[in-house]
């Protein structure tokens, strides 16, 4: 029988968040009803402080990856992360009340809010980790695959067990359709009673033998989790497995309800308009400073332009502040790498804080790009990737972006292999594009810039 005590990652995050928010609400209550002087307390202050407190906490938690279960499993990390994030939160709420309501405070309750709240959050999260060290957190998997996927068998096992993240799945048994027999069927039938879930990876789910299909259906009826490899990969890694040999890849070509797409277009229009004003203003302010430092530390042109492939595979010019030496590609086109010798010392600073990307606002204003979408690539690399990767041109169905799902989820691309990996995230974005996903990308981009993550 399956171990019913197992909770999946969504359920664990929900439990963690519910108690977190409960502590946050209790701490705001201490601030509003005990720390603030009674003469300043009003209904608008209470509503405003509670609303701002809860929203600011959730935003901070998301931006700073407070619900990353992989990080929470590390005892040393959970304490330091809990203390500094909750300390930022109480300080932000305190400053908000002072600035907006100009309130005065009673000292002891205020100190309780400022110092006890982080300790409560840290204590609860440490308890959460201890409890779930005891409760089983990993599902035992029966991996069902066919001949087409036998070549990638070992790699697929690593992906299920957790290649870069904690997946909460562990392959305990495997079953090959290629070696299907009466003896193997009996083994398969007995194995389903000892595992928690089945992951199916076959070329076509419509061609399962009737006997295997009956066993899988029986497992579903007995409460076991049965999912396709593609679904597992998409839910866990938030990407599409483009190297998978099954027909579910064609799901990438599915279109969504028109009403949803219209809402997405309206949202994208206003986001592009708003960010164009903000980023455009920052870009104009940055020009004299970048020019000055460029004059002394990075002699040569201030900008550089380059052709990229955009919407419907049409080429356009992209603009950036130059971060490399002049004639950096005198030996031919090549991708930038992490420790690229062509990048100047000042160029490293520009890249570290993404300042070199600011001139791309020109391409957004011209209509060649938008703020969120797949990063545009050069034609020479597009042609190579088209030869080796199926449906690569699908990424050109939407306008390219300054930032995107691949940029916030994967490291800086240094070679064609990295480009293929990032393509998995681009396909995921194209398939699951939504207002919610765009907001996630915006928040993660802010985190990337503020904390200089990536290359």
C-alpha positions as CSV (number, residue, x, y, z in Angstrom):
1,X,0.0,0.0,0.0
2,X,1.1,3.6,-0.7
3,X,2.4,5.5,2.3
4,X,-0.5,7.9,2.9
5,X,1.6,10.2,5.1
6,X,3.5,11.4,2.1
7,X,2.8,15.0,1.2
8,X,3.7,16.5,-2.1
9,X,5.7,19.7,-2.5
10,X,2.6,21.9,-3.1
11,X,1.0,20.5,0.1
12,X,4.2,21.2,2.1
13,X,4.5,24.7,0.8
14,X,0.8,25.3,1.7
15,X,1.3,24.1,5.3
16,X,4.5,26.2,5.6
17,X,2.7,29.3,4.2
18,X,-0.4,29.0,6.3
19,X,1.6,29.0,9.6
20,X,3.9,31.7,8.3
21,X,0.9,34.0,7.5
22,X,-0.7,33.1,10.9
23,X,2.5,34.3,12.6
24,X,2.6,37.4,10.4
25,X,-1.0,38.3,11.2
26,X,-0.4,37.8,14.9
27,X,2.7,40.0,14.7
28,X,0.8,42.8,12.9
29,X,-1.8,42.6,15.5
30,X,0.8,43.2,18.2
31,X,2.1,46.2,16.2
32,X,-1.4,47.7,15.5
33,X,-3.2,47.1,18.9
34,X,-0.3,47.3,21.3
35,X,2.8,49.0,19.9
36,X,1.1,52.0,18.2
37,X,-0.1,54.8,20.5
38,X,-3.9,54.6,20.9
39,X,-4.4,58.2,19.6
40,X,-3.0,57.2,16.2
41,X,-5.1,54.1,15.8
42,X,-8.0,54.2,13.3
43,X,-9.8,51.9,11.0
44,X,-7.9,53.0,8.0
45,X,-4.6,52.4,9.8
46,X,-5.6,48.9,10.8
47,X,-6.8,48.0,7.2
48,X,-3.8,49.6,5.6
49,X,-1.2,48.0,7.9
50,X,-2.7,44.5,7.8
51,X,-3.1,44.7,4.0
52,X,0.4,46.1,3.4
53,X,1.9,43.7,5.9
54,X,0.5,40.6,4.4
55,X,1.1,41.6,0.8
56,X,4.7,42.8,1.5
57,X,5.5,39.5,3.2
58,X,4.2,37.4,0.3
59,X,6.1,39.6,-2.2
60,X,9.4,39.3,-0.2
61,X,8.8,35.6,0.3
62,X,8.4,35.1,-3.4
63,X,11.2,37.3,-4.6
64,X,13.7,35.9,-2.1
65,X,12.6,32.2,-2.7
66,X,11.3,31.7,0.9
67,X,9.3,28.6,-0.2
68,X,12.1,26.8,-2.1
69,X,11.8,23.4,-0.4
70,X,15.2,22.4,-1.7
71,X,16.8,25.1,0.4
72,X,14.5,24.5,3.4
73,X,16.0,21.0,3.7
74,X,19.3,22.5,4.8
75,X,19.4,23.3,8.5
76,X,22.1,26.0,8.3
77,X,20.3,27.8,5.5
78,X,16.8,27.7,6.9
79,X,17.8,29.7,10.1
80,X,19.8,32.4,8.3
81,X,17.3,32.8,5.6
82,X,14.3,33.0,8.0
83,X,16.0,35.6,10.2
84,X,17.1,37.9,7.5
85,X,14.0,37.8,5.4
86,X,11.6,38.2,8.3
87,X,13.9,41.0,9.7
88,X,13.6,42.8,6.3
89,X,9.8,42.3,6.5
90,X,9.3,43.8,10.0
91,X,11.6,46.8,9.1
92,X,9.6,47.5,5.9
93,X,6.3,47.4,7.8
94,X,7.6,49.6,10.6
95,X,8.9,52.2,8.0
96,X,5.5,52.0,6.2
97,X,3.6,52.9,9.4
98,X,6.0,55.7,10.3
99,X,5.9,57.3,6.8
100,X,2.2,56.8,5.9
101,X,0.6,57.3,9.4
102,X,3.3,59.3,11.2
103,X,2.5,57.2,14.3
104,X,4.3,57.0,17.6
105,X,5.0,53.8,19.5
106,X,5.2,52.1,22.9
107,X,8.8,50.8,23.1
108,X,8.4,47.3,24.6
109,X,5.6,46.1,22.2
110,X,7.5,47.6,19.3
111,X,10.6,45.7,20.2
112,X,8.6,42.5,20.5
113,X,7.3,43.1,16.9
114,X,10.8,43.8,15.6
115,X,12.7,41.1,17.3
116,X,10.3,38.3,18.3
117,X,8.7,38.0,14.9
118,X,11.9,36.9,13.1
119,X,12.6,34.4,16.0
120,X,9.1,33.0,15.7
121,X,9.4,32.5,11.9
122,X,12.8,30.9,12.3
123,X,11.6,28.6,15.1
124,X,8.6,27.5,13.1
125,X,10.6,26.8,10.0
126,X,13.2,24.8,12.0
127,X,10.3,22.8,13.5
128,X,8.9,22.2,10.0
129,X,12.2,20.8,8.9
130,X,12.6,18.5,11.9
131,X,9.0,17.2,11.5
132,X,9.5,16.4,7.8
133,X,12.8,14.8,8.5
134,X,10.7,12.2,10.3
135,X,7.6,12.1,7.9
136,X,8.4,10.3,4.6
137,X,8.9,12.9,1.9
138,X,9.9,10.9,-1.1
139,X,7.6,8.8,-3.3
140,X,8.9,5.4,-4.5
141,X,8.5,5.2,-8.2
142,X,7.9,2.5,-10.8
143,X,9.3,3.8,-14.0
144,X,7.6,2.4,-17.1
145,X,9.4,3.0,-20.4
146,X,9.6,1.6,-24.0
147,X,12.3,0.9,-26.5
148,X,12.4,4.4,-27.8
149,X,13.4,5.7,-24.4
150,X,15.8,2.9,-23.5
151,X,18.8,4.9,-24.8
152,X,18.1,7.8,-22.4
153,X,17.2,5.4,-19.6
154,X,20.0,6.4,-17.2
155,X,19.6,10.1,-17.8
156,X,15.8,9.9,-17.3
157,X,16.3,8.1,-14.0
158,X,18.6,11.0,-12.8
159,X,16.0,13.5,-13.9
160,X,13.3,11.8,-11.8
161,X,15.5,11.3,-8.8
162,X,16.5,15.0,-8.9
163,X,19.2,16.4,-11.2
164,X,19.4,19.9,-9.9
165,X,16.4,20.1,-7.5
166,X,14.8,17.9,-4.8
167,X,12.0,16.2,-6.7
168,X,10.5,14.1,-3.8
169,X,10.5,11.2,-6.2
170,X,12.9,8.1,-6.2
171,X,12.9,5.4,-8.8
172,X,12.8,2.0,-7.0
173,X,11.7,-0.2,-9.8
174,X,11.7,-0.1,-13.6
175,X,9.7,-1.9,-16.2
176,X,10.7,-2.1,-19.9
177,X,7.9,-2.6,-22.5
178,X,10.6,-4.0,-24.7
179,X,10.9,-7.0,-22.4
180,X,7.2,-7.5,-21.9
181,X,6.2,-11.1,-20.9
182,X,3.9,-13.0,-18.7
183,X,6.5,-13.3,-16.0
184,X,7.3,-9.6,-16.2
185,X,3.6,-8.7,-16.0
186,X,3.3,-10.7,-12.8
187,X,6.3,-8.8,-11.4
188,X,4.7,-5.5,-12.6
189,X,1.4,-6.4,-10.9
190,X,3.1,-7.2,-7.6
191,X,5.3,-4.1,-7.8
192,X,2.4,-1.8,-8.0
193,X,1.5,-2.7,-4.4
194,X,4.9,-1.6,-3.1
195,X,5.3,1.7,-4.8
196,X,3.7,5.1,-4.4
197,X,3.5,6.3,-8.0
198,X,4.1,5.3,-11.6
199,X,5.8,7.4,-14.2
200,X,5.1,6.4,-17.8
201,X,7.5,7.3,-20.6
202,X,6.5,5.8,-23.9
203,X,6.4,7.0,-27.5
204,X,2.6,6.9,-27.7
205,X,0.3,6.5,-24.7
206,X,-2.3,5.2,-27.1
207,X,-0.3,2.0,-27.8
208,X,0.0,0.5,-24.4
209,X,-0.7,-3.2,-24.3
210,X,-4.2,-3.9,-22.9
211,X,-2.8,-5.9,-20.0
212,X,-0.5,-3.1,-18.9
213,X,-3.2,-0.5,-19.4
214,X,-5.5,-2.5,-17.1
215,X,-2.8,-2.6,-14.4
216,X,-2.2,1.1,-14.7
217,X,-5.9,1.8,-14.5
218,X,-6.1,-0.5,-11.4
219,X,-3.3,1.5,-9.8
220,X,-5.2,4.8,-10.4
221,X,-8.3,3.3,-8.8
222,X,-6.3,2.2,-5.8
223,X,-5.2,5.8,-5.2
224,X,-1.7,5.6,-6.8
225,X,-0.3,8.6,-8.7
226,X,0.2,7.8,-12.4
227,X,1.6,10.5,-14.6
228,X,3.5,10.8,-17.8
229,X,7.2,11.6,-17.9
230,X,6.4,14.8,-19.7
231,X,3.9,15.9,-17.1
232,X,6.4,15.1,-14.3
233,X,9.2,17.1,-16.0
234,X,6.9,20.0,-16.7
235,X,5.5,20.2,-13.2
236,X,8.9,19.7,-11.5
237,X,11.3,21.6,-13.7
238,X,8.8,24.0,-15.2
239,X,10.2,23.2,-18.7
240,X,9.3,21.0,-21.7
241,X,11.5,17.9,-22.2
242,X,12.3,18.5,-25.9
243,X,14.6,15.4,-26.1
244,X,11.7,13.1,-25.0
245,X,10.6,10.5,-27.6
246,X,6.9,10.7,-26.9
247,X,4.1,12.4,-28.8
248,X,3.2,14.7,-25.9
249,X,5.7,17.2,-27.3
250,X,3.1,18.3,-29.8
251,X,1.2,19.8,-26.9
252,X,3.5,22.8,-27.3
253,X,1.6,23.7,-30.5
254,X,-1.8,23.8,-28.7
255,X,-3.4,27.2,-28.6
256,X,-5.4,28.5,-25.6
257,X,-8.9,30.1,-25.3
258,X,-9.1,33.3,-27.2
259,X,-10.5,35.3,-24.2
260,X,-7.5,34.3,-22.1
261,X,-5.1,35.3,-24.9
262,X,-6.9,38.7,-25.3
263,X,-6.4,39.3,-21.5
264,X,-2.8,38.4,-21.9
265,X,-2.3,40.9,-24.8
266,X,-4.0,43.7,-22.8
267,X,-1.8,42.9,-19.8
268,X,1.4,42.8,-22.0
269,X,0.5,46.1,-23.6
270,X,0.2,47.9,-20.2
271,X,3.3,46.1,-18.8
272,X,5.4,47.1,-21.9
273,X,4.1,50.7,-21.7
274,X,4.8,51.0,-18.0
275,X,8.2,49.4,-18.1
276,X,9.1,51.4,-21.2
277,X,8.6,54.6,-19.3
278,X,10.6,53.4,-16.3
279,X,13.4,51.7,-18.1
280,X,13.6,54.4,-20.7
281,X,14.1,57.0,-18.0
282,X,16.8,55.0,-16.3
283,X,18.5,54.4,-19.7
284,X,18.6,58.1,-20.5
285,X,20.0,58.8,-17.0
286,X,22.7,56.1,-17.4
287,X,24.1,57.3,-20.8
288,X,26.3,60.1,-19.5
289,X,27.7,58.0,-16.6
290,X,28.4,55.0,-18.9
291,X,29.9,57.3,-21.5
292,X,32.3,58.8,-18.9
293,X,33.5,55.5,-17.5
294,X,33.6,54.0,-21.0
295,X,35.8,56.9,-22.2
296,X,38.5,56.1,-19.5
297,X,38.1,52.4,-18.9
298,X,36.7,51.0,-22.1
299,X,37.8,53.1,-25.1
300,X,35.7,52.7,-28.2
301,X,32.1,53.0,-29.3
302,X,29.5,53.5,-26.5
303,X,26.9,51.2,-28.2
304,X,27.0,48.1,-30.3
305,X,24.3,46.7,-32.5
306,X,23.8,43.2,-33.8
307,X,21.2,41.4,-35.9
308,X,18.9,38.9,-34.0
309,X,16.1,36.7,-35.1
310,X,12.7,37.8,-33.8
311,X,9.0,37.4,-34.4
312,X,8.2,35.0,-37.3
313,X,11.9,34.4,-37.8
314,X,12.5,37.9,-39.2
315,X,15.8,39.6,-38.4
316,X,16.1,43.0,-36.5
317,X,18.8,45.0,-34.8
318,X,19.3,44.8,-31.1
319,X,21.2,47.5,-29.2
320,X,23.4,47.3,-26.0
321,X,26.1,49.2,-24.2
322,X,29.4,47.7,-25.5
323,X,30.9,45.5,-22.8
324,X,33.6,43.7,-24.9
325,X,36.7,44.9,-26.6
326,X,36.4,46.4,-30.1
327,X,36.3,43.7,-32.9
328,X,35.5,41.0,-30.3
329,X,34.5,38.6,-33.1
330,X,37.3,39.2,-35.5
331,X,37.8,35.4,-35.5
332,X,34.1,34.6,-36.1
333,X,30.9,34.5,-34.2
334,X,31.0,32.8,-30.8
335,X,28.8,32.9,-27.7
336,X,29.9,34.8,-24.6
337,X,31.1,32.6,-21.7
338,X,31.2,33.2,-17.9
339,X,34.9,34.2,-17.9
340,X,35.1,35.5,-21.4
341,X,38.4,37.3,-22.0
342,X,36.8,39.6,-24.5
343,X,34.8,41.3,-21.8
344,X,36.5,44.4,-20.5
345,X,36.8,45.2,-16.7
346,X,34.2,47.9,-17.0
347,X,32.1,45.6,-19.2
348,X,32.0,43.1,-16.3
349,X,30.5,45.8,-14.1
350,X,27.9,46.6,-16.8
351,X,27.0,42.9,-17.2
352,X,26.9,42.2,-13.4
353,X,24.1,44.7,-12.9
354,X,22.6,44.2,-16.4
355,X,23.2,47.8,-17.3
356,X,24.5,46.7,-20.7
357,X,20.9,45.5,-21.5
358,X,19.3,49.0,-21.0
359,X,19.6,50.1,-24.7
360,X,17.3,47.3,-25.7
361,X,14.5,49.6,-24.7
362,X,15.1,51.1,-28.2
363,X,14.0,47.7,-29.8
364,X,11.0,47.6,-27.5
365,X,9.9,51.1,-28.6
366,X,10.4,50.1,-32.3
367,X,8.2,47.1,-31.8
368,X,10.9,44.5,-32.5
369,X,10.9,43.2,-28.9
370,X,8.9,43.2,-25.7
371,X,9.9,43.0,-22.1
372,X,8.9,39.4,-21.5
373,X,9.6,36.6,-24.1
374,X,12.3,34.3,-25.4
375,X,15.7,35.9,-25.8
376,X,16.4,36.7,-29.5
377,X,19.3,34.6,-30.9
378,X,21.6,35.3,-33.8
379,X,20.8,33.7,-37.2
380,X,24.0,31.7,-37.3
381,X,23.2,30.0,-34.1
382,X,19.5,29.7,-35.0
383,X,20.4,27.8,-38.2
384,X,22.6,25.4,-36.2
385,X,19.9,24.8,-33.6
386,X,17.3,24.2,-36.3
387,X,19.4,21.4,-37.6
388,X,19.7,19.6,-34.3
389,X,16.5,20.5,-32.4
390,X,13.0,19.7,-33.4
391,X,10.6,22.7,-33.6
392,X,13.2,25.2,-32.6
393,X,11.4,27.9,-34.7
394,X,8.3,27.5,-32.4
395,X,10.0,30.0,-30.1
396,X,9.6,32.6,-32.9
397,X,5.8,32.4,-32.6
398,X,5.9,35.3,-30.1
399,X,7.9,38.5,-30.0
400,X,11.3,38.1,-28.2
401,X,11.9,39.7,-24.8
402,X,14.5,41.5,-22.8
403,X,13.9,39.0,-20.0
404,X,12.1,35.7,-20.0
405,X,11.4,32.4,-18.3
406,X,14.7,30.8,-19.5
407,X,16.7,33.8,-18.3
408,X,15.4,33.6,-14.7
409,X,15.4,29.8,-14.5
410,X,18.7,28.9,-16.1
411,X,22.3,30.1,-16.1
412,X,23.8,32.3,-18.9
413,X,24.0,30.3,-22.1
414,X,27.6,29.6,-23.1
415,X,27.2,27.0,-25.9
416,X,24.6,25.4,-28.1
417,X,23.9,22.7,-25.4
418,X,22.9,25.5,-23.0
419,X,20.7,27.0,-25.8
420,X,18.9,23.7,-26.1
421,X,18.4,23.6,-22.4
422,X,17.0,27.1,-22.3
423,X,14.7,26.2,-25.2
424,X,12.9,23.8,-22.8
425,X,12.0,26.8,-20.6
426,X,11.1,28.9,-23.7
427,X,8.6,26.2,-24.8
428,X,7.2,26.0,-21.3
429,X,6.6,29.7,-21.4
430,X,5.0,29.6,-24.8
431,X,2.7,26.8,-23.7
432,X,1.8,28.2,-20.3
433,X,2.0,31.9,-21.0
434,X,-0.2,33.8,-18.6
435,X,-0.5,36.9,-16.5
436,X,0.6,35.0,-13.5
437,X,3.7,33.6,-15.2
438,X,4.6,37.0,-16.5
439,X,4.4,38.5,-13.0
440,X,6.7,35.6,-11.7
441,X,9.2,36.5,-14.4
442,X,9.1,40.2,-13.4
443,X,9.7,39.4,-9.7
444,X,12.5,37.0,-10.5
445,X,14.1,39.5,-12.9
446,X,14.1,42.1,-10.1
447,X,15.8,39.5,-7.8
448,X,18.4,38.7,-10.5
449,X,19.3,42.4,-10.9
450,X,19.3,43.3,-7.2
451,X,21.4,40.3,-6.1
452,X,23.5,40.1,-9.3
453,X,22.6,36.5,-9.9
454,X,23.8,34.7,-13.0
455,X,26.5,35.9,-15.3
